[in-house]
């Protein structure tokens, strides 16, 4: 289907695209961050599937794209997904967009992609804005290696367990966070990862009240524990742990020594405290050594 869109007063023809599934990144706040290719794809698609039609309608209206979006979200994915796949198999083009940013990042779009791949359907990414990447490059943290870990768990114990698993990841950590949980999460991050680790709280990126606050986890924890009415979309970026020069022989020796007097779980916990390595990995390594008779 050939469509059109407007940039200012200029009307631009979108042309025709091949049948398939198109993953179209949308702005994370500033509607001007849409790409020309994204507009062309959305305007030309037979079907535009989105999380919230009201949100997507604002983008469509901004660029005068006359297409009616259809809802695809976690509550209707079981029914809407197969219907979209059937439409593509019938020769239609489907553009999947998120409320903000790149589809599949913390939204149910990955299920649709799985179904498309299983059906032998072409999947085409149309890249653009991404909140994790925007926060990462603005944070001042190392960008050569990083892990986006989505949202931390709501409950304190589960959150601390997750942070403990990630403590020794040799790269920058990137999380989404709710403003209501930011203070509690920062306190747990400081307590679990170490209060001196550098971090940045990136709020309302690309929007009018964009803010990036940098400091140690301890400093940020104190700041936001006293802050009232924190609002907006938040990305938390935490710098990597300090490098440790511990080779495999040293680790194995420590595990062997601890394992002589402690249960495997306790030995792994103590080794994690000494080395800064993942308790889960240390536990698995100790069991492996015991199985090999080492």
LORODREN-400962 format. One record per residue (C-alpha): chain; x, y, z. Coordinates in pm, 1 decimal. Last residue first. Layout:
+-------+----------+----------+----------+
| kette |       xx |       yy |       zz |
+-------+----------+----------+----------+
|     A |        X |        Y |        Z |
...
+-------+----------+----------+----------+
end
This chain:
+-------+----------+----------+----------+
| kette |       xx |       yy |       zz |
+-------+----------+----------+----------+
|     A |   3990.9 |  -3184.2 |   4217.5 |
|     A |   3786.4 |  -3503.3 |   4209.4 |
|     A |   3630.0 |  -3407.1 |   3875.7 |
|     A |   3284.3 |  -3393.5 |   4034.6 |
|     A |   3425.4 |  -3184.2 |   4319.4 |
|     A |   3577.7 |  -2939.6 |   4069.9 |
|     A |   3248.7 |  -2907.0 |   3882.3 |
|     A |   3062.1 |  -2848.8 |   4207.5 |
|     A |   3311.3 |  -2574.3 |   4293.7 |
|     A |   3277.0 |  -2414.2 |   3949.9 |
|     A |   2897.8 |  -2412.5 |   3973.2 |
|     A |   2914.9 |  -2242.2 |   4313.6 |
|     A |   3168.9 |  -1989.6 |   4183.6 |
|     A |   2945.4 |  -1906.4 |   3885.5 |
|     A |   2643.0 |  -1851.4 |   4108.1 |
|     A |   2845.6 |  -1651.0 |   4359.4 |
|     A |   2954.4 |  -1418.3 |   4077.7 |
|     A |   3307.0 |  -1284.0 |   4122.8 |
|     A |   3408.0 |  -1011.7 |   4368.6 |
|     A |   3706.2 |  -1223.6 |   4465.7 |
|     A |   3691.7 |  -1227.9 |   4846.6 |
|     A |   3318.2 |  -1182.0 |   4898.9 |
|     A |   3238.6 |  -1422.5 |   4615.4 |
|     A |   3465.4 |  -1683.3 |   4772.6 |
|     A |   3270.6 |  -1657.0 |   5098.7 |
|     A |   2939.7 |  -1710.6 |   4919.8 |
|     A |   3077.9 |  -1998.8 |   4713.0 |
|     A |   3202.2 |  -2171.8 |   5027.8 |
|     A |   2863.1 |  -2126.0 |   5192.7 |
|     A |   2685.5 |  -2286.8 |   4896.8 |
|     A |   2940.2 |  -2567.8 |   4868.1 |
|     A |   2925.6 |  -2657.9 |   5240.0 |
|     A |   3229.7 |  -2540.8 |   5430.4 |
|     A |   3546.4 |  -2701.5 |   5572.6 |
|     A |   3728.9 |  -2847.9 |   5273.9 |
|     A |   3531.5 |  -2636.9 |   5028.2 |
|     A |   3700.5 |  -2320.5 |   5148.2 |
|     A |   4044.9 |  -2448.3 |   5049.9 |
|     A |   3931.8 |  -2591.6 |   4716.5 |
|     A |   3740.8 |  -2273.7 |   4635.3 |
|     A |   4046.7 |  -2060.5 |   4711.2 |
|     A |   4271.1 |  -2281.0 |   4499.9 |
|     A |   4024.8 |  -2278.0 |   4212.7 |
|     A |   4005.6 |  -1900.8 |   4224.9 |
|     A |   4383.8 |  -1859.9 |   4231.6 |
|     A |   4423.4 |  -2104.3 |   3941.0 |
|     A |   4156.2 |  -1923.3 |   3740.5 |
|     A |   4338.7 |  -1591.1 |   3756.7 |
|     A |   4256.7 |  -1299.9 |   3985.5 |
|     A |   4371.7 |   -954.1 |   3874.9 |
|     A |   4065.8 |   -752.1 |   3968.2 |
|     A |   3928.6 |   -469.4 |   3757.3 |
|     A |   3704.3 |   -223.6 |   3941.9 |
|     A |   3336.9 |   -292.5 |   3896.2 |
|     A |   3158.4 |   -147.1 |   3593.1 |
|     A |   2969.3 |    185.7 |   3599.6 |
|     A |   2599.2 |    202.5 |   3679.5 |
|     A |   2335.2 |    356.7 |   3450.4 |
|     A |   1977.8 |    405.4 |   3575.2 |
|     A |   1718.2 |    498.2 |   3311.5 |
|     A |   1412.6 |    689.1 |   3428.0 |
|     A |   1085.6 |    791.1 |   3262.5 |
|     A |    916.3 |   1074.7 |   3448.5 |
|     A |    865.7 |   1192.5 |   3802.8 |
|     A |   1041.7 |   1223.2 |   4137.2 |
|     A |    783.3 |   1368.1 |   4374.6 |
|     A |   1003.3 |   1439.9 |   4673.8 |
|     A |   1378.6 |   1393.4 |   4691.4 |
|     A |   1543.5 |   1305.6 |   5023.3 |
|     A |   1609.6 |    940.9 |   4939.9 |
|     A |   1700.8 |   1065.0 |   4593.0 |
|     A |   2007.8 |   1256.5 |   4706.0 |
|     A |   2126.6 |    998.3 |   4958.1 |
|     A |   2107.4 |    718.1 |   4701.6 |
|     A |   2277.4 |    935.3 |   4441.2 |
|     A |   2570.4 |    997.4 |   4674.9 |
|     A |   2598.9 |    630.1 |   4773.4 |
|     A |   2574.8 |    515.5 |   4413.1 |
|     A |   2857.6 |    753.4 |   4328.4 |
|     A |   2776.8 |   1060.2 |   4122.4 |
|     A |   2594.5 |   1171.8 |   3808.8 |
|     A |   2259.2 |   1338.8 |   3756.2 |
|     A |   2121.7 |   1353.3 |   3402.2 |
|     A |   1804.5 |   1558.9 |   3349.3 |
|     A |   1565.3 |   1616.2 |   3060.8 |
|     A |   1280.7 |   1847.0 |   3160.6 |
|     A |   1160.0 |   1931.9 |   2809.3 |
|     A |   1199.6 |   1578.5 |   2673.9 |
|     A |   1489.5 |   1405.5 |   2496.4 |
|     A |   1559.4 |   1194.7 |   2808.8 |
|     A |   1302.8 |   1234.7 |   3088.3 |
|     A |   1543.0 |   1115.9 |   3358.6 |
|     A |   1895.0 |    975.8 |   3349.5 |
|     A |   2026.6 |    873.9 |   3692.7 |
|     A |   2400.3 |    822.2 |   3662.2 |
|     A |   2640.6 |    589.6 |   3837.9 |
|     A |   2993.3 |    555.1 |   3972.9 |
|     A |   3060.7 |    269.0 |   4215.2 |
|     A |   3158.2 |    399.9 |   4559.1 |
|     A |   2848.7 |    269.1 |   4737.7 |
|     A |   2926.2 |    -91.4 |   4653.0 |
|     A |   2730.7 |   -331.5 |   4433.8 |
|     A |   2498.9 |   -467.4 |   4703.5 |
|     A |   2449.6 |   -179.7 |   4947.0 |
|     A |   2474.5 |     95.0 |   4686.3 |
|     A |   2243.2 |    -91.0 |   4448.8 |
|     A |   1997.9 |   -158.7 |   4732.6 |
|     A |   1987.7 |    211.3 |   4825.1 |
|     A |   1953.1 |    309.2 |   4458.3 |
|     A |   1664.1 |     66.2 |   4418.5 |
|     A |   1480.2 |    200.8 |   4722.6 |
|     A |   1512.9 |    561.5 |   4603.3 |
|     A |   1415.4 |    479.7 |   4244.6 |
|     A |   1109.4 |    272.3 |   4331.0 |
|     A |    838.0 |    535.9 |   4277.9 |
|     A |   1028.9 |    689.2 |   3985.8 |
|     A |   1012.3 |    349.0 |   3812.4 |
|     A |   1339.7 |    213.8 |   3683.1 |
|     A |   1491.8 |     95.5 |   3355.1 |
|     A |   1837.0 |    -50.2 |   3401.8 |
|     A |   2182.4 |    -21.5 |   3239.6 |
|     A |   2493.5 |   -189.9 |   3381.4 |
|     A |   2840.7 |    -94.1 |   3255.9 |
|     A |   3079.9 |   -383.3 |   3198.9 |
|     A |   3270.4 |   -667.0 |   3359.7 |
|     A |   2962.0 |   -828.1 |   3520.7 |
|     A |   3075.4 |   -888.8 |   3879.4 |
|     A |   2773.3 |   -753.0 |   4062.6 |
|     A |   2514.3 |   -884.1 |   3817.2 |
|     A |   2409.6 |  -1191.2 |   4014.9 |
|     A |   2421.8 |   -989.9 |   4337.7 |
|     A |   2199.0 |   -726.7 |   4176.6 |
|     A |   1941.1 |   -992.7 |   4096.0 |
|     A |   1945.6 |  -1129.9 |   4451.0 |
|     A |   1916.0 |   -775.7 |   4588.7 |
|     A |   1611.2 |   -708.6 |   4370.2 |
|     A |   1450.1 |  -1040.2 |   4462.8 |
|     A |   1495.5 |   -959.6 |   4830.5 |
|     A |   1364.1 |   -601.8 |   4791.9 |
|     A |   1053.6 |   -678.4 |   4588.5 |
|     A |    986.5 |   -489.9 |   4266.7 |
|     A |   1246.0 |   -670.6 |   4056.1 |
|     A |   1493.5 |   -457.5 |   3855.9 |
|     A |   1366.2 |   -341.0 |   3517.7 |
|     A |   1555.9 |   -417.0 |   3197.1 |
|     A |   1907.4 |   -562.5 |   3227.2 |
|     A |   2096.8 |   -375.7 |   2955.2 |
|     A |   2454.9 |   -495.9 |   2982.0 |
|     A |   2756.0 |   -290.4 |   2876.5 |
|     A |   3101.3 |   -324.1 |   2721.6 |
|     A |   3295.0 |    -53.1 |   2535.0 |
|     A |   3060.5 |    217.5 |   2663.6 |
|     A |   3236.0 |    318.6 |   2986.2 |
|     A |   3018.3 |    556.1 |   3195.8 |
|     A |   2979.6 |    926.0 |   3111.0 |
|     A |   2604.4 |    898.8 |   3150.3 |
|     A |   2502.0 |   1063.3 |   2822.0 |
|     A |   2619.3 |    773.0 |   2603.9 |
|     A |   2451.0 |    514.5 |   2824.6 |
|     A |   2129.3 |    711.2 |   2867.9 |
|     A |   2073.9 |    745.9 |   2492.2 |
|     A |   2164.3 |    379.4 |   2446.0 |
|     A |   1913.6 |    259.5 |   2706.8 |
|     A |   1642.0 |    499.3 |   2578.2 |
|     A |   1661.5 |    387.0 |   2215.1 |
|     A |   1575.8 |    606.1 |   1915.9 |
|     A |   1613.9 |    471.5 |   1564.5 |
|     A |   1640.3 |    145.3 |   1380.2 |
|     A |   1409.3 |      2.8 |   1110.6 |
|     A |   1458.6 |   -370.4 |   1165.9 |
|     A |   1328.2 |   -611.0 |    898.0 |
|     A |   1182.5 |   -955.1 |    971.7 |
|     A |   1112.9 |  -1176.6 |    668.2 |
|     A |    858.2 |  -1447.6 |    736.9 |
|     A |    959.2 |  -1814.4 |    754.8 |
|     A |    665.6 |  -1903.5 |    978.3 |
|     A |    896.1 |  -1982.1 |   1272.3 |
|     A |   1067.5 |  -1648.2 |   1215.0 |
|     A |    735.1 |  -1464.1 |   1222.5 |
|     A |    622.1 |  -1640.7 |   1539.3 |
|     A |    947.0 |  -1555.9 |   1714.8 |
|     A |    918.6 |  -1194.8 |   1597.7 |
|     A |    564.8 |  -1176.1 |   1735.1 |
|     A |    683.5 |  -1307.6 |   2068.2 |
|     A |    969.7 |  -1054.5 |   2071.9 |
|     A |    713.9 |   -773.7 |   2048.2 |
|     A |    604.3 |   -819.7 |   2409.7 |
|     A |    778.4 |   -503.0 |   2542.2 |
|     A |   1096.8 |   -441.0 |   2742.1 |
|     A |   1309.0 |   -373.1 |   2431.8 |
|     A |   1112.4 |   -565.9 |   2163.7 |
|     A |   1030.3 |   -248.7 |   1966.7 |
|     A |   1283.0 |     38.2 |   1979.4 |
|     A |   1191.3 |    365.7 |   2143.8 |
|     A |    857.0 |    483.7 |   2275.8 |
|     A |    505.7 |    343.1 |   2264.9 |
|     A |    641.1 |     60.0 |   2052.7 |
|     A |    602.4 |     11.7 |   1678.2 |
|     A |    534.7 |   -297.7 |   1467.6 |
|     A |    492.9 |   -229.1 |   1095.0 |
|     A |    305.1 |   -507.8 |    916.0 |
|     A |    312.7 |   -562.0 |    539.1 |
|     A |     37.8 |   -775.2 |    385.4 |
|     A |     69.5 |  -1063.8 |    138.9 |
|     A |   -165.7 |  -1320.0 |    294.2 |
|     A |    124.6 |  -1464.1 |    493.3 |
|     A |    162.1 |  -1117.0 |    642.5 |
|     A |   -205.2 |  -1112.2 |    743.1 |
|     A |   -177.3 |  -1459.1 |    896.1 |
|     A |    118.7 |  -1344.6 |   1105.9 |
|     A |    -84.0 |  -1045.1 |   1226.8 |
|     A |   -376.4 |  -1269.3 |   1323.8 |
|     A |   -140.5 |  -1512.1 |   1500.0 |
|     A |     -8.9 |  -1224.6 |   1713.6 |
|     A |   -344.1 |  -1061.6 |   1792.5 |
|     A |   -485.7 |  -1361.1 |   1979.6 |
|     A |   -201.8 |  -1459.5 |   2213.7 |
|     A |    -69.5 |  -1101.9 |   2210.3 |
|     A |   -390.2 |   -957.3 |   2358.5 |
|     A |   -280.5 |   -873.2 |   2713.5 |
|     A |     90.7 |   -836.6 |   2636.9 |
|     A |     30.2 |   -577.4 |   2366.2 |
|     A |    -72.9 |   -546.1 |   2001.2 |
|     A |   -331.7 |   -276.5 |   1934.9 |
|     A |   -413.8 |   -177.0 |   1576.1 |
|     A |   -323.9 |    160.8 |   1427.2 |
|     A |   -554.6 |    330.8 |   1174.3 |
|     A |   -353.6 |    482.6 |    891.7 |
|     A |   -364.5 |    837.3 |    762.7 |
|     A |    -15.2 |    963.4 |    836.1 |
|     A |    -28.7 |   1339.0 |    889.3 |
|     A |    316.5 |   1362.1 |   1050.7 |
|     A |    205.9 |   1481.4 |   1395.4 |
|     A |   -118.9 |   1286.4 |   1358.3 |
|     A |     68.1 |    958.5 |   1324.2 |
|     A |    286.1 |   1035.4 |   1625.5 |
|     A |    -12.0 |   1129.7 |   1841.8 |
|     A |   -201.2 |    819.4 |   1719.1 |
|     A |     83.3 |    603.5 |   1846.0 |
|     A |     10.2 |    705.4 |   2203.7 |
|     A |   -365.2 |    654.9 |   2172.7 |
|     A |   -318.6 |    323.0 |   1990.8 |
|     A |   -123.9 |    180.4 |   2284.1 |
|     A |    119.7 |   -106.4 |   2227.1 |
|     A |    136.2 |    -79.8 |   1848.6 |
|     A |     59.3 |   -262.0 |   1523.1 |
|     A |     54.7 |    -61.0 |   1199.1 |
|     A |   -104.3 |   -261.8 |    916.4 |
|     A |    -79.4 |   -219.5 |    538.8 |
|     A |    254.2 |    -45.7 |    581.3 |
|     A |    347.5 |    245.1 |    352.6 |
|     A |    300.4 |    527.0 |    603.4 |
|     A |    476.2 |    336.2 |    881.1 |
|     A |    767.5 |    242.6 |    656.0 |
|     A |    814.2 |    590.5 |    509.9 |
|     A |    795.9 |    749.8 |    855.5 |
|     A |   1055.6 |    505.7 |    989.0 |
|     A |   1279.9 |    571.6 |    688.3 |
|     A |   1263.7 |    945.9 |    749.8 |
|     A |   1368.9 |    889.9 |   1110.9 |
|     A |   1167.0 |    994.7 |   1418.0 |
|     A |   1356.5 |   1213.7 |   1666.8 |
|     A |   1126.9 |   1509.5 |   1595.4 |
|     A |    861.9 |   1350.5 |   1818.9 |
|     A |   1075.4 |   1423.7 |   2126.2 |
|     A |    993.8 |   1169.5 |   2393.2 |
|     A |   1136.2 |    825.1 |   2325.0 |
|     A |   1087.4 |    864.9 |   1950.5 |
|     A |    983.7 |    558.4 |   1744.9 |
|     A |   1178.1 |    250.8 |   1633.0 |
|     A |   1008.8 |     42.8 |   1361.5 |
|     A |   1026.3 |   -335.5 |   1359.1 |
|     A |    898.7 |   -431.8 |   1011.0 |
|     A |    729.3 |   -768.8 |    958.0 |
|     A |    686.9 |   -880.9 |    598.5 |
|     A |    523.0 |   -801.0 |    266.6 |
|     A |    739.5 |   -573.0 |     50.6 |
|     A |    721.8 |   -193.6 |     78.8 |
|     A |    554.7 |     58.6 |   -151.4 |
|     A |    615.1 |    432.5 |   -189.0 |
|     A |    605.3 |    670.3 |    105.9 |
|     A |    510.4 |    981.2 |    -89.3 |
|     A |    612.4 |   1304.7 |     83.7 |
|     A |    384.5 |   1599.7 |    156.7 |
|     A |    570.4 |   1918.0 |    248.1 |
|     A |    405.9 |   2162.8 |    486.1 |
|     A |    622.7 |   2065.0 |    782.5 |
|     A |    728.5 |   1709.4 |    715.5 |
|     A |    415.0 |   1534.0 |    594.7 |
|     A |    345.6 |   1168.4 |    530.3 |
|     A |    230.6 |    954.8 |    239.3 |
|     A |     92.0 |    613.2 |    155.7 |
|     A |    141.2 |    339.0 |   -101.3 |
|     A |      0.0 |      0.0 |      0.0 |
+-------+----------+----------+----------+
end
